[in-house]
Amino acid sequence: MYALLFADTGLSHAEISALFALWSVVGIVAEIPTGALADRFSRRTSLVVAGLLQAAGYALWVALPGFPAFAAGFVLWGLGGSFVSGALQALLYDGLVAHGAQRHYAHVYGQVEAVGLLAQLPAAAAATVLFSLGDYELVGWVSVATCLGAAALASRLPEPPRSAGEEPDTGYLPTLRAGVAQAFVRPVVRRAVLAVALLTGLDALEEYFPLLAQDWGVATGVIPLAMVAIPFAGAVGAALGGRAGRLGPVALGLTLGAGALLLAGTGLAAHPAGLAGVAVFYGLYRMVLVVADARLQDRIEGPARATVTSVAGLATDLAVFVVYAAWVLGAVLAAATLVLLVAAALPYALRAPRPGSEPAGAREGNRPVLPT
């Protein structure tokens, strides 16, 4: 409800857009440095810090409503989001590795993503009730409490000890350098980073689904109810990511391509029933995304896992602008074309590495170095 809060406080559309731009810029600038912090010190602590920063941002919004506090809150939220990006996947994957269960990563990460999507449903209902009882203040303070609760839970997550070969004992800057180098120098990692970035960037399409519903004749008052099936389908798709992990790169590309064609067909039909097709597309997309993330984690080596994953996050932040541009140019049909292009790239980006295919100097004791 934050956009409504900004508008009701008296901010113009230009000021609100400036806040969103600031949010994006902070995320882009902080993405990789915070990933390296997680690798150098503690992934669990990064998740705790993320919750505290977001709570502080919301508290500013409620206590001091106005453009300066809103801007400061977005800086804190942007930093918090960057602390989660990369650290969550690294903590989960290395925790499974410690128990010899890394093959279950896609299944577990898919469940995490599914729960996150399903949480949108009770959150929307709770926001409606809280707003009716206590306006923006009550919604805001409950949001602060939720973030603090998330930080407290994160502090209880187990973090496996680093082995001798994984211990980042070379300092922050070498850890940052090693992660960035691995993402760019090792071809098998570079391709997987690109695949995850392009796929994750497509999630920006979700922002336009309510507009599609409105354009297709769904009454504004019932759009939230009509949209329920989309995050639910996404949750189902993410939960199936573990089983879909058996699919090869070509099959994954064909699956996403089929979803893109379905999305294009709904755009041509322009009928309220087409939201069911959008939901199916979103479920297939989320399933493929979970598998792609698992393939990336399988290819990362050494102690800079969160940093490498954060490089994918940075590339995602940039890919989102391509999605926005596609929608401006041709709405759902242009978006479906973009999804098809990403689907066509998956067989190349996610193909299995060939022995001896990496260039000399791409590894150095599992610690990639930048070419000089």
ZAMARGU-4260 file (C-alpha; in steps of 0.2 Angstrom, whole numbers, plus 5000, padded with zeros to 4 digits):
<rodrens>
0) 5000/5000/5000 | 5015/5011/5000 | 5011/5019/4983 | 4994/5024/4990 | 5002/5031/5006
5) 5014/5042/4995 | 4999/5049/4985 | 4988/5052/5000 | 5003/5061/5008 | 5003/5074/4994
10) 5017/5068/4983 | 5015/5070/4964 | 5017/5057/4951 | 5034/5063/4947 | 5040/5063/4965
15) 5033/5045/4967 | 5042/5040/4951 | 5058/5048/4958 | 5057/5037/4974 | 5055/5021/4964
20) 5070/5026/4953 | 5080/5029/4969 | 5075/5012/4975 | 5081/5004/4959 | 5098/5013/4959
25) 5102/5008/4977 | 5098/4990/4973 | 5109/4991/4958 | 5124/4999/4967 | 5123/4988/4983
30) 5119/4971/4975 | 5137/4964/4972 | 5146/4973/4987 | 5133/4966/4999 | 5135/4949/4991
35) 5153/4949/4995 | 5150/4954/5013 | 5139/4939/5015 | 5153/4928/5008 | 5167/4936/5018
40) 5157/4936/5035 | 5140/4928/5037 | 5126/4924/5025 | 5114/4922/5040 | 5119/4939/5047
45) 5115/4946/5030 | 5097/4940/5031 | 5096/4947/5049 | 5102/4964/5043 | 5090/4964/5029
50) 5075/4962/5040 | 5082/4976/5052 | 5085/4988/5037 | 5068/4986/5030 | 5059/4988/5047
55) 5069/5004/5049 | 5063/5010/5032 | 5045/5007/5036 | 5046/5015/5053 | 5052/5031/5045
60) 5038/5031/5033 | 5025/5029/5047 | 5033/5041/5059 | 5039/5055/5047 | 5028/5054/5032
65) 5035/5065/5018 | 5047/5065/5004 | 5063/5065/5014 | 5058/5050/5025 | 5051/5041/5010
70) 5067/5043/5001 | 5077/5037/5016 | 5066/5022/5018 | 5068/5017/5001 | 5087/5018/5003
75) 5086/5007/5018 | 5074/4995/5009 | 5085/4994/4994 | 5100/4990/5005 | 5090/4977/5014
80) 5085/4968/4998 | 5103/4968/4992 | 5108/4959/5008 | 5095/4945/5005 | 5100/4943/4986
85) 5113/4930/4985 | 5115/4927/5003 | 5098/4917/5004 | 5103/4905/4990 | 5121/4903/4996
90) 5115/4899/5014 | 5103/4886/5008 | 5114/4878/4995 | 5129/4877/5006 | 5118/4870/5021
95) 5113/4856/5010 | 5130/4853/5004 | 5136/4851/5022 | 5123/4836/5023 | 5127/4829/5006
100) 5110/4834/5000 | 5114/4847/4987 | 5104/4837/4974 | 5088/4842/4984 | 5092/4861/4981
105) 5079/4864/4967 | 5066/4855/4977 | 5069/4865/4993 | 5072/4882/4985 | 5056/4879/4975
110) 5046/4877/4991 | 5054/4893/4998 | 5048/4902/4982 | 5031/4894/4983 | 5028/4900/5001
115) 5034/4917/4996 | 5021/4918/4982 | 5007/4911/4992 | 5011/4923/5006 | 5004/4937/4995
120) 4986/4931/4998 | 4985/4932/5017 | 4996/4948/5016 | 4983/4956/5004 | 4969/4951/5015
125) 4978/4957/5031 | 4982/4974/5023 | 4963/4977/5019 | 4958/4973/5037 | 4972/4983/5045
130) 4969/4998/5034 | 4950/4998/5039 | 4955/4997/5057 | 4969/5009/5059 | 4973/5017/5042
135) 4991/5018/5035 | 4999/5019/5053 | 4992/5002/5058 | 4997/4994/5042 | 5015/5002/5043
140) 5018/4997/5061 | 5012/4979/5058 | 5024/4979/5043 | 5038/4984/5054 | 5034/4970/5067
145) 5034/4958/5052 | 5051/4963/5046 | 5058/4962/5064 | 5050/4944/5066 | 5058/4939/5050
150) 5075/4945/5056 | 5073/4936/5072 | 5068/4920/5063 | 5083/4922/5051 | 5095/4923/5066
155) 5090/4905/5071 | 5094/4898/5054 | 5108/4886/5054 | 5124/4891/5045 | 5137/4877/5041
160) 5155/4880/5046 | 5166/4884/5031 | 5178/4870/5026 | 5197/4874/5025 | 5195/4876/5006
165) 5179/4887/5007 | 5185/4899/5021 | 5186/4916/5014 | 5202/4921/5023 | 5209/4933/5010
170) 5199/4948/5015 | 5184/4957/5008 | 5191/4964/4992 | 5199/4948/4986 | 5182/4939/4990
175) 5173/4952/4980 | 5186/4950/4966 | 5185/4931/4966 | 5166/4931/4965 | 5165/4944/4951
180) 5179/4935/4941 | 5170/4918/4942 | 5154/4925/4936 | 5163/4933/4921 | 5178/4922/4917
185) 5171/4904/4919 | 5160/4901/4903 | 5149/4889/4912 | 5145/4900/4926 | 5144/4916/4915
190) 5130/4907/4904 | 5121/4901/4919 | 5121/4919/4927 | 5114/4926/4911 | 5100/4913/4910
195) 5095/4917/4928 | 5096/4936/4926 | 5085/4935/4910 | 5073/4923/4918 | 5071/4933/4934
200) 5069/4949/4924 | 5054/4942/4916 | 5045/4943/4933 | 5043/4961/4930 | 5028/4956/4919
205) 5018/4952/4935 | 5017/4971/4938 | 5006/4973/4922 | 4994/4958/4924 | 4981/4969/4933
210) 4982/4981/4918 | 4979/4967/4907 | 4963/4962/4917 | 4957/4979/4916 | 4960/4980/4897
215) 4951/4964/4895 | 4935/4970/4903 | 4937/4964/4921 | 4929/4976/4933 | 4941/4986/4943
220) 4933/4981/4960 | 4935/4962/4957 | 4953/4963/4949 | 4961/4958/4965 | 4950/4942/4966
225) 4952/4938/4948 | 4971/4939/4950 | 4972/4926/4964 | 4975/4912/4952 | 4991/4919/4945
230) 5002/4919/4961 | 4994/4903/4966 | 4999/4895/4949 | 5017/4903/4951 | 5018/4894/4968
235) 5013/4877/4961 | 5026/4879/4947 | 5039/4884/4959 | 5035/4869/4970 | 5037/4858/4955
240) 5054/4865/4952 | 5062/4850/4960 | 5054/4837/4949 | 5057/4848/4934 | 5076/4847/4938
245) 5077/4831/4928 | 5073/4841/4912 | 5087/4845/4900 | 5091/4863/4894 | 5081/4860/4877
250) 5066/4854/4887 | 5066/4869/4898 | 5067/4880/4883 | 5052/4871/4875 | 5042/4873/4891
255) 5045/4891/4893 | 5042/4893/4874 | 5025/4885/4876 | 5021/4897/4890 | 5026/4911/4879
260) 5014/4905/4865 | 5000/4903/4878 | 5003/4921/4884 | 5003/4928/4866 | 4987/4919/4863
265) 4978/4926/4878 | 4984/4943/4871 | 4976/4940/4854 | 4960/4934/4862 | 4959/4949/4874
270) 4946/4941/4885 | 4944/4940/4904 | 4945/4921/4903 | 4963/4924/4896 | 4969/4926/4914
275) 4968/4908/4916 | 4981/4906/4902 | 4991/4920/4910 | 4991/4909/4926 | 4997/4894/4917
280) 5011/4904/4909 | 5016/4911/4926 | 5017/4893/4933 | 5028/4886/4919 | 5039/4901/4920
285) 5041/4900/4939 | 5045/4881/4937 | 5059/4885/4924 | 5066/4899/4935 | 5069/4887/4950
290) 5078/4875/4939 | 5089/4888/4931 | 5094/4894/4948 | 5098/4877/4954 | 5109/4875/4938
295) 5118/4891/4943 | 5121/4885/4961 | 5128/4868/4955 | 5141/4877/4944 | 5148/4889/4957
300) 5164/4884/4966 | 5173/4892/4980 | 5168/4903/4994 | 5161/4917/4984 | 5144/4909/4981
305) 5133/4924/4987 | 5144/4936/4976 | 5142/4926/4960 | 5123/4925/4964 | 5123/4944/4967
310) 5130/4947/4950 | 5115/4938/4943 | 5104/4949/4953 | 5113/4965/4946 | 5110/4959/4929
315) 5092/4955/4933 | 5090/4974/4939 | 5096/4979/4922 | 5086/4966/4912 | 5070/4973/4920
320) 5072/4989/4910 | 5071/4978/4894 | 5054/4971/4900 | 5048/4988/4903 | 5053/4994/4886
325) 5045/4978/4878 | 5029/4982/4886 | 5029/5000/4881 | 5032/4995/4863 | 5019/4981/4861
330) 5011/4976/4878 | 5007/4958/4880 | 5013/4952/4862 | 5030/4961/4864 | 5032/4953/4881
335) 5028/4936/4874 | 5040/4938/4860 | 5053/4943/4873 | 5049/4927/4883 | 5051/4917/4867
340) 5069/4924/4864 | 5074/4920/4882 | 5067/4902/4880 | 5077/4901/4864 | 5093/4905/4873
345) 5091/4893/4887 | 5097/4877/4878 | 5114/4887/4876 | 5114/4895/4892 | 5111/4880/4903
350) 5120/4867/4893 | 5131/4855/4903 | 5149/4859/4904 | 5161/4849/4893 | 5177/4843/4901
355) 5192/4855/4897 | 5180/4868/4890 | 5185/4882/4902 | 5200/4893/4897 | 5216/4892/4905
360) 5217/4904/4920 | 5198/4903/4923 | 5202/4893/4939 | 5215/4894/4952 | 5212/4882/4966
365) 5194/4884/4964 | 5196/4903/4966 | 5194/4912/4949 | 5205/4926/4945 | 5203/4940/4933
370) 5214/4940/4918 | 5228/4953/4919
</rodrens>
